[in-house]
Each structure stands twice: as structure tokens, then as C-alpha cells.
């Protein structure tokens, strides 16, 4: 996969998801006075730590942000505010059945090799019940 560097000062081109990460970083920094940790992005976007880290690395490689490797909360945006999209609201009131199944699969390894934890089995059962299985 070949990534193009951003030409700053011109209308930046990024995917919708990249734009949402940039918007989250901008909003979080404005509200809290510090940059978000990768864990903050993980919770908001409901993704795994490696997925967040890959996105941060891609955005850095494209020239949309800078960071200091190994230093927490060091992300700095390199785009003017008017080039960052608005952050879309995420519904967090209830976890869907698909999310419960995915969460259960992610936690399955915590019960040892080949044996999901009790919490994982309970989540799978809830998900299957809500899907009518």
C-alpha cells in the first residue's frame, strides 16, 4: 500500500475514517487541553489497540500529524482547523449483538488456550439469544 504525503495548506485528501480520527484528535485536544492517548481513540472508535496504532502511523506518514514515539499524548495535528471534518456522533447507549460477539471473540484468549473465559461464554450466549439462535 502506497501512502501519499499531504500537501499542507491545500485541501487535504483523506478517507472518511482518517478524517474522523483527525476530528477526534482535534476535538479531544480542544476539550481537554492535551492530546488523546491511543486508548482514548480505541474506546471512542471501538477498535483494537493495533488498529488505532496503525491509523496513527498512517496519519503521521501522510503528514497529517506528528508525534514523539514512546511519549504518551504527544500527537499534534499539522492541518488547519478548517480542513478537518466534523466529528460524527457515536451512539453508545447499547452494544449491538455484533459488537458483543466481536468483544467475546477478542476476550476468548483470556480463558487459556482453546478455552474462552466464563465472561466470554456469557457474552456469546447473550449475543446468540439476541440474534434468535
Secondary structure, DSSP 8 states (H G I E B T S, - for coil): -------TTS-----HHHHHHHHHHHHHHHHHSS---HHHHHHHHT--HHHHHHHHHHHHHTTSEE--TT-TT--EE-S-GGGS--------SS--HHHHHHHHHHHGGGG-TT---HHHHHHHHHHHHHTT-
